Amino acid sequence: MSAWAVSSVAIASVLALPSLVVLLSLGEPAYDVWAHLWRTQLLELIGNTLALLAGVGAGTLVVGAGLAWLVVAYRFPGRGVLEWALVLPLAVPAYVIGFAFLGLFDFAGPVQSALRRWLGVRLFDIRSYWGVVVLMTLVFYPYVYLLARAAFREQGAATLETARTLGRSRTRAFFQLTLPMARPSLAAGVSLAMMEALADFGTVATFGYRTLTEGVYRVWYGMFDRAAATQLASLLLLFALSLLVLERSLRGRARFTQSQRRGQGVIPQPLTGWRGLAASAIGFAILGFAFVLPVAQLLVWMRDVTVRWRAEIFAILLGHTLALAALAAVAAALLALVLAYATRLHPSAPVRASARAATMGYALPGAVIAVGVLIPLAWLDRALGQASIWIFGVSVGLVLTSSIFGLLFAYVVRFLSVSYQTVDASLGKIPQSLDDAARSLGASISGTLRRIHLPLMRGGILTAMILVFVETMKEMPATLLLRPLGLNTLAVAVWERTSESLWADAAAPALAIVAAGLVPVLIVIRLSARRY
């Protein structure tokens, strides 16, 4: 094997270690831990998690696919704006929209207070299962919307028109033909939304809705029992892997295809009168609740409490966040480049399997990765301490677990998939003939990479770094569990204040995260516009 193939296998072995460590904990179950969890909270956590996944999956499917078909198949006032603006909720972390909604719609919020004054009754309780499901649906529907819109646009108009000539209405043709043909894309989008819901910690903790992810953090910090936290994390990992298997099986069973597409795509049908106004109202209402309203609330809060944030404190938070995100982005881009280039040079089964193993971390919740990272790092710290005492007579202390190394490691495990998919797609656009020409002229493999591939991949690598940078800024569970003592970030600042219901004080760091999140969303919109 060449150095590239060996490096690929080595990277995969290291990055798959956290998941393997958590899974191996099931081989030696702590029966007293499981007995305690069974008596106290396990059934509640499992039931709540399953219910949340079902609700978010159904909600994002209906909202995402419905909005995608609306903007693809119909023409109505505001369609041009909605087509790209409906992606904007991806820029806002779920926990940010969560505490903004609580500030607006909780019992003491302005909306509930006004309803009690006007109607004399309390109409709803946002701190409930349905409140969490609605909120996560508003945050995660763009995953389904983006993939569904692409799938609907790729379907030719001939298929739909043929169904119409055979007596099918536009609605029946949509359910009998369009949706089945888009099933792989819909399954992928829904699974992404469900994985994000499974990994979410900030929203469920803020709303008081107990799930497995929230349980890992509570057991870790509340009970100081890492064995119990590891056992819970193993169960959470099995949930994540089950979602992956479900998504792959749904894709694999989809056998609806469209061959020899000719002509233009689906022709938008004009909606006039009240139908056009209703379509516009639905689209803008969802956009308003999912993006405009929470961001406006954050701006109002920040205006009212700006004096409470000392500039030097905010500068430290911002500096920590930017430094960690930049280091994670660079590390993920470099590792992704090695994996992608090794796969290009040696597309053998072991190398391809290494790339898949190294990039499976994105499907895992941050809490699982944090537990899986801490256990091997603690073992290495003990080994280093014993070696230091044996050689030098002094202990070096906690070198790894008390530094940012573990946190950066968790970030790379979590987000390498984002970087790899972007870098691999960029590398795949370069024809193999350029490699052959360079090698025939005497260029080495590294020389070909440096002189030909890297210049052509500059845009893809930059995009990968931006995406990982922003995802790292938003990551909360892994940061809370692994950050060194005294190291705070914007996400930690948001959590510390929202956990004490200090919504207004959390507005400034939350808006900083939202502003950073707009960057990849604008990239997605631009790439989508280029494609179509």
N, C-alpha and C positions, 0 to 999 in steps of 0.2 A: 504493500500500500504506500502511496505517496504521502508526503508531509501534509498535504491539504486534506486527504481522506482521514489520516490519523488525527489531525486537529479537529475535524468535524466530529469524529467519534468521541474524542476527549471532551469537547464542549458539551455534547449531548449528555455524556455521563455525569458531568458536574451539575448541569442545569436540571437534570431529571432527579437529582438526589433528594431535594425537598419532598417531592411527591412520593418517592420510594420510601423515604423515612416515615412519612405519615401512614402509608399503606402497611408497612411492616409492623407498625404498632398494633395492628389487628391480629398479628400472629401470636402476640403475648398479651391477651386481653386482661385488663385490670378488673377482675370480677367485682371487687368492692366498689370501684368507680362506676362500673355499669349498673350495679345494684342501686347505688345512690342516685344516679341519673334517672334510672327507671322509676324510682319512687318519687322523685321530685319534679323533673322537668322534661325528660326525654320525649315522652309522647306528645306533650304540648308543642315542643320545638319542631318535631317531625311533622305533626299535623299542620301547624302554622306555615311551615316551609312549603309543604306540598300545596296547600291552599293558595299561598302567594304565587307559586310558580304557575298554577292552573289559571288563576285570575289574570296575571300579567300576560301569560301566553295568549289567552283568548282576547284580552283587551287590545294588545298590540296587533294581533292578527286582524281584528275587525277595523280598528282605526287606521293602521298603517296601510293595509291592502285597500281599504275603502277610499282613503285620500289619494292613494296612487292611481286607482282607476278613475277617480273623479278628475284629476288633472290631466290624465292621458286621453280619456275617452270623451271629454266634454269641454266646451268652450263657454266661459261665463266671465262676468266682471271680476277682475282681480286675479284671474288664473295665472297670468305671467309672474305676478309677485309671489303668489302662494307656492308655485312650483319649486322655487328655490328657498323661500323663507320657511317652509315647513321642516327643513332640515335643522334650523337654528337651535331647537331644544337640545341637540347633541352637545352644544357648547356649555351647557349648564349641568354641573354635577347634581345627581338626584338629591343629595343631602342639602344642597343649597336651595333648590326649589322647595324641598320639604320644610325647612324652617321659615321660608318666606310665606308658604301657604299657612303654616300654623299662625304666624303673625297676623295674617289676613282673616282666616276662617275659624280660628279657635274660639272657644266660648267667650273669651274677653276681647276678641278681635273686633274690628269695625263692622264686618259683614254680619256676624252673629248678633252683635249689639243692636245694629239697625233692624234686623229681622225681629228681635224681641220687642223693640219699641213699636214697630209697625203691626206685627201680628200677635205679639204676646206669647209666642211659643218658640221653642228651640227645634229647628227643622232637621238638623243633622249633627253628627258628631264626627269631626274629621279624624280624631284619634281612634280609628277603628280599622278593621280589616278592609272595608270598602274604601276608606280614605287612603290607605297605603296603596291599594291596587289602582285606584284612579290616578294617584300621583305618579306611580311608576309607569303606568300606561302612557301618560302625557310625556314622560321623560324618554322612554325607550321606544316609542312607536317609530321614530325615524329609521331604526335599523330595518324594520319591515318595509317602511315606505320607500327607502332608497333601492332595495333589492327588488321589490315588487314593481316599482316604476320602471326600472331597467328591463325586467322580464316582460311587462306589458308592452313596452315600446318595441321590443325585439320581435313581437308577434306581428305577422303580416295582416293587412286588412282583408286579404282574400279569404282567410279562414272564417273570420267573423261574418263577412258578407255571404259566404256560402251557407252558413248556418241560418242566416236570415232568409235566404231564398227557400230553405227547406222548412220554413214555418216557425222557426225559433224567434222569440222576441229577443231584443238586445239584452234584457236581464237574464233570460234563460240561457242564452249563448254565453254570457259571462260566467255563469255558475257551471255550465256543462262543458265548456271548452277553454275559456281564458284562464280560469282559476286552476284547473287540473294541469294545464301546460306550464303554469308558473309555479307549480308545487315545490320543486326543488329550491327555488329562490325564497319562497315563503317559509319553507321549513328552516332554511338557513337563517333568515331574519328573525323568526320567532325564537329559535334556539339561542341566538345572540342576546335577545332581550331577556330571556329566561336566565341565562348565565349571569347577566348583569344584575338581575334581581336577586339571584342566589348569592352573589358576591357582595351585595349592598349591606353596609353596616350602619352608616350615618343616618339614613332615613328611618329604618326600622327602630333604631335606638331612640331617635328623636320622637317618633310617634308612639313609643312604648309597645311596639308589636314585636313579640319575641320570636326569633328564628334561630336556626343553627348557627349562622354567622354571628349574630348578637350573643348567642350563648357561649361561643368560644371566647369572646372578649370578656364577658361577664365572669366566666369560670377562671380565666387567666388572671384578671385584675381584681375581681371581687372575692374569689375564694383562694387565690394564690396557689392554685392546684394545676400545674402544667401537665401532669399525667392525665387528668380529666379533660383538660383542654385539647390534648393530643388525640384522645379517644373521640371527642366530639368532632375535631377537625378531620379525622379519618372518615367519619360518617358523612361529613360535608363533601369530602373529596369523592366519595362514592356517588353522591348526588350529581356532582359535576360531570363525572365520567359517564353516568347514566344518560345525562342530557346529550353528551357527545355521541354516544351510541344510538340514541333515539334519532338525532338529527341525521346521522349517516344512514340509518336504516330507512328513514323517510325519503332521503335522496335516492337510495339504492332501489327502492320499490317503485319510484316514479318512472313510468314508461310512456308518458305522453310526449310525443315529439312532433316537430313540424319540419318537414323536409322541403327543399327547393322553394324557399321563400322568394316570392317575386313581388315587385311593386313596392309601394310605400307602406308605412306602418299604419297603425290604427288612426283613422281620420276622426278628429274631434267633432262631436255633434254639438251644434250651438244650443245653449239653454237660454231661453228668453223668459221675460215676465217674472212671475213669482218663483219659478224653478231656478232661474239664474241667480236671483237674489238669495234663495235658500242655500244654493251651493256655495255662494260667497260667504254667507253667514256662518255656515258650518266650518269652512276652512279657516276663516279669520277668528272664529270663536276658539277653536282648538289652538291655533297659534297664540292667541291672546292669553289663554290660561297656561299654556306650556312654556311661554317665553316672555312675552311682553309684560304681563302682570307681575310675575316674581321679580324680574329685573327692575321694573319701576318701583316696586316696594323696597328693594335694596337701595336704590338711588335716594329714595325719600329718607330711609333710615340713616344712610351715610351723611346726608346733608344735615340731619339733626344732631348727630353725635360725632362729627369730625373732630371736635376739640378733645374728645376723650382718648384719641389715639396719638401718642407721642411719636413724632417723626422718626426718632432713633429706634424705637421699638419696632415700628412697622418696617423700617429699613432692614433691621436684623432678620425679621421674619421673611421678608422678600428675598434677602440675600441668601439665607439658608435654602429656601425653596428653589430659587433659580440655580444655585450651585448643585444641589442634589439632582435636579431635573437635567441639567446640562451634562453632568457626569454619567447619569444613567443613559441619556440619549447617545452620547459618544460610544459608551461601552456596548450598547445594544446594536448600534450601527456597525461597529467593527466585527462583532461576533456574527451578525447577520450576513455580512459580506463574506466572511470565511465559510459559513455554511452554504450560502448560495453558490459561491465560486467552486467549492468542493463538489457540490452536486452537479455543476455544469461540466467539470473536468472528469468526474467519476460517477456517472449516474447509475451506480450499482445499488443493489438492495440494502446493504449495510449503511451506505452514505445517505440514501433517501430516508431510511428508518431513523437515522441519527437526527436529520433535520426535523422530522415529525416529532420525535421525542423531546428535542430541545425547545420546540415551539408550542408544546401543549400547555404551558403555564398560563396562557391567556384565558383558558377555560376554567382555571382554578381561582377560587376566592382568595383575596389578599390575606385573610386570616389563616387559611390552610398553608399558604406559602410561608407566612411568618413563622408558624409552628414548625414547619419542615426545615426552615433555614436555621432556627435557633438551636435545634437539637444537635445537628452535626457540628455547628460552630462551638457550642459548649463543650462537646467532646474534644475538638481540636484545641480549645483553650486549656482544658485540663492536661492534654498531652504536652502542649508547649510549656505549661507551668512546671510539669514534672521534669521535662527535659532541661529547662532552665535551672531548676534546683540541682539536678544531677551534674550539670556541666559547670555552672557559674556559682552555685550555692545560694542563689536568690531567685525568687519567683517574679515573673514578669507581669503577673496579674491577668486580668481579662483583656487580652489584646484584640480579639475579634468581636465578641458579643457586646463590648462597651464602646465600640467605634461605629463609624458609618459604613464599614465594610459590609456588615450583615444587611443593613438597609438597602444599600446599592445592589447587593446580590439578589435580594428579594425583588427589587424593581426590574432587574434584567430578566429574572425568571418569569415575572408576570407579563412583561411587555415585549419580550423578544419576538413573539409572533407578529406583532404589529410591524416591527422593523423588518423582519425577514420577508414577509409577504410583499412589502413595498420594494425592497431591494431585489428580491428574486424576480418580480414582475419587470422591473427596469432592466435587469440583466438578460431576461428572456427576450427582450425586444432587439437585442444586438445579434445579428445573424452569425451563425457559426463560421461562415466563410471568412469573416474578418480574423477569427482565431487562426484558421488554417493558413491564411495569407501571411499573417505575422510570424507564425512558426516556420513557414517555408523560407522566410527571409532571415531566419536565425534568431528570432526573438525568443527569450525564455518565457516560462509561464508567468513569473512575476513581472517581467518586462512588458508582456502583453497586457497584463492587468493594469499596470501603472500608466502605460502610454496610450492604450486604446480604450479599455473598459471603463476605468475611473472617469476620464473626461466625459464619456458618453452617459455615464450613470450619475453625473453630478446632481441632476435634478431629483432623481429617485432617492439617492442617499440623503439629500437635504430634506426631502419630504418625510422620509422615515425618521430622521432625527427630530423634526418638528412634532410629529405625531407622538413619539415616545416622550418627548419633553412635556407636552401638555397632559398626557395621560399620567405621568409621574406627579405633576402638580396636583392632580385631582385625587390621587390615591390616598385613602384614609386608613383602612384597617391595618395594612402592613406597616404604615408609618407609626401608628399609635403603639403597636406591639413591639417594634424593633428599634425605635429611635433611641439614640444615646441620651442619657440623663442631661436635661437642660437644653436639648436641641428641639426647637419648635419650628414648625412650618406654617404656611397659610392654612392648610387643611387642618392641622392640629389646633390652630387658633380658632377656626370656625367651630370645631368640635367642642373645645373647652367652653366657649361662650354659649353655644346652643344647648349644651348639656345642662346649663344653669338657666336656660330660657332668657338669655341676654341677646335677643334677636338683633337689636339695633347695633350692638357692639360687634357682632359678627359680619355686618354688612360690608365693611371695607375689605377685609381679606377675601370674602366671598366674591365680591365684584372683581378683584384682581384675578381670581381663578377663572371667572367667567370670561374676562377680557382675553386671557391666554387661550381659553378653549375656543374662542371664535376663529383663531388662526387655522386649525385643521379643518374646521367646518367650511371656511371660505375656500380652502384648497379642494375639499370634496365637491363643493358647488362648481368651482371652476373646471375641475376635471370632468364632472358630469356634463357641463355645458359644451365642452370640447367634443365629448363623445357623441353627442346628439346634435 
